[in-house]
Amino acid sequence: MIKLATAFSGIGAIEHALQRMDLEHKLIFACDNGDVDILTKDIKVDISEIDKEFILLEQLINKVKNISNDKTTDELYEDLNKNRLEYEEQLKELSNLNFEEIEYHTLKILKNIVGQDDLKTVRKKEYCGFINNISREQSINSKIIEVLKSTLEILNDFKKDNDLSLLDITGTSLYKSSDKINWEIVIDNLKKAKEIFEGYESKKVLKGVRDISERLGMLHEKINSFYIHKELEQLPTYAEKKKYIDKLYEGKESQNKVRTSYLANYDLDPRDFHWNVSFLDGKQYQNQVDLFVGGSPCQSFSLVGKQRGLEDTRGTLFYEYARLVSEIRPKVFIYENVKAILSNDNGKTWETIKQVFTDLNYTWSYQVLNAKDYGVPQNRERVFVVGFRNDLFLQRPFEFPVPIPLEKKMQDFLLDNVSGKYYLNKKGVDFVTSEKNLTKKYTQIDGEIQLCQKKNQQFNWHGDFVFEEENKDKEKTMKDLEKYFLSEKVKKYVLASGTKGFYSKPETDLEIARPLLTTMHKMHRAGVDNYVTTDGRLRKLAPRECLRLMGFCDSFKIAVSDTSIYQQAGNSIVVDVLINIMKQIILSYPNILDNN
C-alpha cells in the first residue's frame, strides 16, 4: 500500500493516477488553499495609495522589530527599501512624459465617445469613470497614471475589433466596434494618443507601477505570516495548530472550490485537508508518507506570468515544499512546475532550486516531459523532479519514461452530446475564425493535438475549437442554440479548403499546436479555450472534455461550476504523465508497494 500525501493538491492528479493503475493506496494528507487569499493586500495601481502603503508598511515592520529583531525584520526592511528604490525609478520615468498632450487627447476621446447615442451602457459607464478618475483632485504623478490607464483601455477596446496598425496609416478606414463606438470622430486624437503612449513606453511604466503595488501587497502577506507563525509557536499540539488555521479561514470554505472537488472524489478525512502549506508542520507526518507529490504555483515562473521567480511569494512557496520534504522524510517525492522555471532569472532560479533539492539528502533527477509523448493529445511541457531518500536501496537507477507513440487525436476525447451553452455566439465565431488569430496560432480549429490548457480558460476565445454540424437528434433545445448558430458566411469560411497556407481543410489541420502564451499578462484573457470540429458547428470544449484531456476518467465527479472546473483542469498535472513516472518509480523501488 502506498501512503500518499500531496501539497498544492489541486484536483488530485496523482490520486487519480494511482486509481487508474489500480494500486492500493492511503491518503495521509492534502493541502491547497484553492486561491483563497487572506494574507495579501489588494493595493490599487494609484500613486497616492502606493505612497500611503510605504508609510504603513514601515510602521508595521517597526512593530515586527519590537517583537523579533532578527533576520526576519532585516528581510522585510530589505524588501521595502528595494521596492522604494524601484518606485522612485518609475516616478522618474513619469516625469519624462509629455503629460499635458496625452491628457488632452485622451480626455477628448473619452468625452466624444460618452456623448455617442448608440454606445453600449457598460462602456459608457466605464468611460465616465475614466473621466472622473482623471479629473479628480490629485498629484501630477497620480493623474499621469490615470491618464495612461485610460489610454491603454481605449486602445485595447479599439484592438478588440480592429488591427492596431490602422492607427499608423494616414487617412481613415472603416473601423468596427462591438461596443457601438464611432471611432471615426475620434480617430485623429486616438492616433496621437497612441503615438505618445508608445513613444514613452507607457505600457512598461504602467507595468512597473502595477508591479510595485503587487509587491507591496505581498509584503503584507509576509508580515501577516510572521504574526501567524508567532501564534502557532505558542500552541502545544498539532490539533490546536490545525484548529487555529482553520479558524482563520472560517467562512471561506465555499470559496475553496479545489477542496470541494477533492473531497468529493477522494477518501480523505477533512481534518487532514490543510489550507495553507506555509502553516503546515510536516513533522506531524514524519515517516508516515511513502510518496509526496506537489508543484508550487507556477505564475511566478511562467512565461505568461510576471517571471518574478523566487522573489514572488508564490515562488517562495517552493521553499515550503522543500521544507515539507525535509520534515516528512517521504521515501519518494515528485515535484512539478512549468518549463520556464529552468530559464527564470537567466538560470539562477534553477541553480538555487537544484541546490535545495541536493541539500535534502535525496538522490534526485529531473526532465522536461510533454503530455503528447505519453498518450494524451495536448502539447503541455512540464518539468518533473523525482527524488529517492538516500537510505533506500534501489533495484536500479531511476530513469524517466521514454516517449510512446501518440495514437489518439483530440477528437477521440469529445462527448457525443454537448449542451448548447458551449457553442460560440457570433462575436466568438468572428474572433476564432479571424485570419490574424489563426495565422498567429492564437486559435486552432480541429487540431489533432490540443493547445496547452490553462486556468481561467472559459474567459477567452484563444485555443482549440470543434466544428460541429447541426444535428436534430442531439439533446439540445432550439432555445439553447438559436443565438449560437453560425451564419452562412462563417460556415463558408470555416469549411473552405484553405486560406493563405494556414488552414488546409476542415477536418484536421495542425498535428502539433504551440501552447498559448498570451493569457496571464492580460487579465481579461487569463486562460485557454479549446476548440474542435465535428460535422459543422463551432463550440468550445465542455468541462468533461477538458478533464479527459488531462487524463481524468468520467468517473471523476464534477462537484463545482463550469468556471471552477475549467480552472482546476488547467492547473492540474496530466494524469497519464504521472502514470508513466510511477511505473518507472516502481521499477526502481518496488518496495514502495510493500504493505509494511
N, C-alpha and C positions, 0 to 999 in steps of 0.2 A: 504493500500500500504506500502510495506517495503522499507524504504530508506536505501540503501546498500552502504557501502564503503569497499574497500579492500586494504591491503598493502601486498607486496610480492605476487602480484595478480596472477602470473602465467597465465594459460590459462582459468582462471575463473571457478573453480570447484563449488564455492557457487553460482555463477551466473547461471551456468548450472543446479544446483540442484533446484533453485527456478523456472527455466523454466520448468523442468520436473515435478515439483509439481504444476505447473500452478498457481503460486502465483504472484499476481500483485506486481511489484517492480520497483524502480527507482534507477539507478546508480548515486551516488553522486561523487565519485572519485575512481581511481585505481592508483596503484603505483608499478612499477617494472623496474629495470634497465636492465633486460634481460642479466645479466652477463657482461654488458658493463662497464668496469672499467677504469676511467680516473684519479684516485686518487693515487692508489698504484704504486710502482715502482718495475719492474722486475729486481731482483738482481741475478746475476749468482752465482752458487754454486762454488765459486772461492775465495780462501783465500785473494788474493791481492785485489779483488773487494770488499770483505766484509770489509777489513781494511780501504779502501777508504771511504766506506759508514759510518763507525763510525765517521770519521773525519768530513765528510759532514753534517751528522745529528746533531752533536754537534754544528756546525756553524749555522744550520737552527734553532735549538732550542734557541740559544742565540739571534737570531733575533726576535723570538716569545717573548722572555723575555723582549725585548726592547719595544714591543707593549703592552704586557699584562703580568705583573708579578704577576700572580695569581696561583690558583691551577692547571690550565692547564699546565703551564710551569713545575711545580713540577711533574705532572704526566708524562710528556714527558721525563724529566730527569730520573725519576724512571724507566720508560720502557727501556731507553737507557742503564742505568747502569746495570739493570737486565740482559739484553741481552749481555752486555760486560762480565759480570761475567760468564755466561753460555758459552760464546765463549771461554774464557780463559780455562775453564774446557775441552772443546773439543780439544783445542790445546795441552793440557797436554796428552790427550788420543793419539793424533797423535805421540807424542814424544816416546811413548812406542812401536810403531810399528816397526817390522823388515822390514824397508823400502827397503833397497838395494836388499834383496832377492825377495820380491814380485815384485819389479820393473823389476828385471832380468827375472823372469818367465813370467810376463805379456807382456813385450816387445818381448820376444822370441815367444810367442804365436801369437801376432799381426803380426810380421814380417813374420812368416811362413805362416800365413793364407793369407795375402795380396799377397803373391807370388804364390798362387794357381791359375791355369789357369781357372778352372770352377767356381770360386767364383762369386756370383751374384754382379753386378756392384754397387748396392746400399750398400751392405755390405762392399765391398772393399773401397768405398768412406768413409764410416763411420769409418772403422778401420784405414785407413790412417790418418783420423782426430784425432783419439786417439793417434797415434804415434806422430803426430805433437804437440798435447797438452802436452804430457809427456816430449817431447824433448826440448821444448822451454825454454828460459832462465827465471827462476822464483825462488822464495824462496823454501826451502825444504818443508815447510808445503803445499804450493800450488801444488808442484809436487806430494806429497803423495796423496792429494785429487784427482788429475787427474788419478793417478795410480789406486786408489780404484774405481773410477767411471768406468774406462775402464774394470777393472777386473769384476766388477758387471755386466756390459753389456755383456761381454763374457760368463759368467756363465748363464745369462738369455737366451742368444742365444742357448747355449747347452741345457738348460732346456726346450726350446720350443719343441724339438723333442725327448728328452731322459730323463730318470729318473735321477735326480741329484745323487742318491745313487750309480750309476755306477762308479762315481769318487772315491768312498770309498772302492772299492774292488781291490784286486791285479790283475795284468794281464790286458788284453784288452778284449773288447767286440765288438759287431757290433753296431756302432754308426750311427745315422741318422742325416740328416741335410737338411732342406728345403732351406737353403741358399747355398747349394753345398759346404759346408766346410768339408774338410777331417780332422776329429778330431783325427784320429789315429796318425798322425805325430806330434801332439802337446799334446797328452794325458798325458804324464808324467809331462810336465810343467803345464798343466791345473790342474792336481791333486794336485800338490804342491801349486799352486796359491790359489786354493780353501781351502786347509788346513790352509794356513797362513791367508787368508781373514776371515775365520770363527773363527780361533783361537783368533784373536784380536777383534772379534765382529765389524768388519769393517762396516757392514751394519748399525749398531747402530750409529757409528761415522759419517757416511755419512748422515744419517737421522738427526743427531744433527746439523751438519753444514748447511744442507739444511733448517732446521727449523729456524736457526738464520737468514739466508738470507731472508726467507719469513717474519719473524717478523720485520726485518728492513724495508722491503717493506711496511708493514702495518703501520710502524711508519711514513713513508712518507704520507700515507693516512690521519693519524691523523693531521699532520701538514698542509696539503693541506685543510682539512676540517675546521681547525681553521681559515685560511685566508678567506675561502668562507663564513663562518658564520659572520666574521667581515664585509664583504662586504654587506651581507644580512641585517645586523643591520642598515645600512645606508639608506636602501630603504624603503620608507614610505607606499607602498601599496603591497598587496598580488600579484596583477597582475605584478608589476615590479619585485618582487622576482621570480615569476614563469618565467618571460621573461629572467631574469639573469641566472637562472639554465638551461633553455632550450638552451641558447646561449653557455654554457659550453659544452653541448652535441651535438651542431650543427654539422652535417655531420656524426653523429653516428646513425641516425635514422634507416638506413637499417640494422645495426648490431643488433639492439634490436628486435630479432625475436619474443619475447614474446609480445611486443607491437603490432607487425604486426598481430599476431594471435588473440590477444584480441580485437583490433579494427575491425577486420574482422568479429567477431562473436557477439559483444555486442554493444548496442546503447549508446555510451559514447562520448561526445564531446572531441576531442583530447586535448583541453585546460585543461580538468580535468584528464588527464593521466599524472602522475608525474614520473620523472626519478629516484629520489633518496629520500628514506624515511628520511634520515638524514637531508635533507634540506626542508622537507615538514612541514610547520607550520599548525598544526591541528586546531588552534584557528579560522581559516577562515571557518571551517566546524562545529564549536561548535553548539551542539543541533540541527544539521541538519541530523543526522545519527541515524537510529534505530538499525542497525546491522553492526558491524565492524568485519571483518574476516581477519586473516593473520597468517603466521607462519614464523618466522625469519629463515634465512638459516641454514640448518641442518649440514653442513660439519664440523663445529667446535665441534659438539656433537656426530656425527655418529660414530658407532663402526668401520666403514671402513674409517673414516676420521682420522684426527690427534688428536682428543679429546682435543683440547686446551680450549674448553668451552668458558667462558665469557672473557678470555684473548684474544681470536681471535677477530679481528674487525668484523667478520661475527657473532660471538657470541654476541658481544655487541650490535648488531642490535636489540636484544631482548629489550634492554632499549629504543630504538627508538619506537618500537611497543608499549611499555607501556606508553611512553611519549604521543604518539598519542591518546591512550585511555584516558589519563588524560586531554588532551586538547580538544578532540572532545566530550567527555562525551556521547558515544553512549548508548542506552538503554541496549543493549546486545552485548557481544563480544565473538568470538570463536578464540582460539589460537591453533595452531597445530605444533607438532615437532616430531622428532624421539624418540623412546622409550629410547634410550641411554642417553637422557637428564636427566633422573631420577638418573642415576648412575654416571654421569660425576663427576670427582674430588671427588670420594667417597661420592656422595650425596650432597656435599656442594653447587654445582651449583643450584640444585633443591631447596635447602633451601633458597638460595638467591632469586630465581625466585618466590617462594611462598610468601616471604615477600613483594616483589614488587607488586604482584597481590593484596595482602591484603591491602597495603597502597593506592591502587587506589580507595578505598571506594566502592567496588563491593562485592557482595556475589558470590563466585565462587567455582567450584569443578572441579576435573579432573579425567580422567580414560584412561587406555590404551584400544584402540579398534582395532580389526583386521578386515580387509575388508572381509575376508572369512565368518565372522559371520553376514554379512549384505547383502548377496545375490551375492557377486562378488567372483569368484574363484581365488583369489590372496591372498597369505599369507603376508599381509602387516600390521604390527603393528605400530600404531602411538599414541602419547599422545595427547589428546584433553582437552582443558580447556574451560569451558563455564562460563561466568560471567554476572550477572544482576546488574544494577545500584541500589544502596541501597535505593533510594527513590521510587522505583517501588513497586507496590502491586502485588504479585504473587498469582495466583489461587491455586497453590500447589507447594511444593518444587520441584526443578528440579531434575530429575533422568535421567541418561544416558540410551540410548535404550538397551533393552535386546537382546541378540543374537537371530537370526532367523535361521531356517534350511537352509542349502545350497542345492538348488535344481538344480543348473546348473554346468556343467563342463566347463573347458576351451574350449573344442571343440565346445560348443554351441555359442562361440563368433567369430568363424572363418568365413572368407569370402568364398564365393562359388568359385570364380576365383581369383587367385593371380598371379601377374606378375612374370616372371621368375627371375627377379633380386633379389627376396627374397630367392632364393634357394642357398644352400651352394656349394662351389667348393670342390674339393677333400680334400684340406688341412683342410677346415672347418669340413667336414664329419669325417675325421680322429680324429680331436680334440674332437668333440662332442661325438663320439662313443667309445672313449678310455676307457678302464676298470678303469683307475685311476680317470678320471673325473666323470664317472657315479657313481663309488663307493663313492667318496667324496661328491656327490650331487652338484658338480660344474655345471653339466649339467643334464638335465632330458628329456626323450623322452616320450611324451604322458602323462604327469602328469595331473591329474584331476584338481589340483589347481596350479595356475601359481606361479613361483618363483617371489619374490618381484621385481617390476620394479624399475630401477634406471635411472638417467640421463646418457647420452652417451652410451646407450645400443646397439647402432649399431656398436660400435667399437670392440666388442669382441664376443667370441663364448661361454661364460658362459650362463647358463639359460635353458629355456624350448625350445623344438623343436617339430615341426609337422613332421610326416612321411607321405608322400603323394604319391600315385601311379600315374604313368604316365597315362594321360587321354587325348586322342587326341581331345576330344570335348572342352577342356578348352581353353580359349583365350590366348594362348601363342604361340610364334613362335619358330621354331627349332633353329633359330639363337640365340634367347634369352637363350634357355635352354640347348644347346648342352654341354657346359662345366660343367653344374650342375648335369647331370645325375649321379646317384650312380653306382659304379662298382658292379658286381655280388657278389664280396667278402663282400662289405659293406652291400648290401641288405640281404645277408645270415646272417650276424652278427646281424643286427637290427631286423630281423624277427624271430630270434631264440626264442625258448620258455623260455629260461632263462640261465643266466650265473652267477655262484658264488653267487646266492642269491640276487643280486641287481636289476635284471631285469627279470620279470616273463613272460610277454607276450607283443606283440607289440601294443595292443590296449591302455590299460591304466595300469599304474603302481602305483605310489605313490599317496595316497589320499591327503596328505598334504606335500608339499615340504618345506624344510628350505629355508629361504631367502638367497640370495647370499651375502656373507660378504667379498669377496676377490676382490674388484674392485677399490675403490678410492685411496688406497695406491699404486696401480700400475697404472701409468698414461696411459699405453697402454691397460689396462683392466679397463676403467673408468665407466663401467656400466653393464647392463644385457641384453643379447639376450634371447629371449624366443622361445621355440620350441614345436611343437605338431606333432601328426601323423594322417594322413588320407589317407588311400588307398595305400601308398607305396613310397612316395618321401619326402626327408628331406629338410626342409626350415625353415627360421626364421619367426617370426610374422611380418606381414605388419603393417605400422603405424596405419591404421584404426582399426586393431585388438587390438593394444595396447591401443588406445583411448577407445574402447569398454570395455576393461578390467579395465579401470579407471572410467567407468560409463558414458562416453560421448556418446550421440546418434550419429547416422550417419549424422544428420543434422548439426553437428559441422563442420565448413569449415576448411579444411587444406589449409592454405594460405602460408605455408613455406615449405622448403625442408624436405626430409625424416630425415636427420640428426637432424634438429631443432625440428621436431615434436616428434621424439624419446626422445630427451632431455626434452621437455616440458611435455610429458605424464609421464615420470619417475619422474619429480619434482612435479607433481600435487597431490592434495588430491583426494581420491576416492569419486566420487560424491554420490554414494549410502550411504556411511557413513554419509555424511553431510545431506542427506535427512532424515535419521533416527534421527539425532541430532535435525534437525529443527522441526520435528514432536513433539519431547519432549519439545523443547523451546516453541512452540505454546501452548501445554497443560499447561505449567506453566505460560505463559504470553501471552494469546490470544490477548491482546491489541496491540501487535506488528503488527497485520494485519489491525489495525484501520487506515482509510484514514486520520484521523485528527492527 
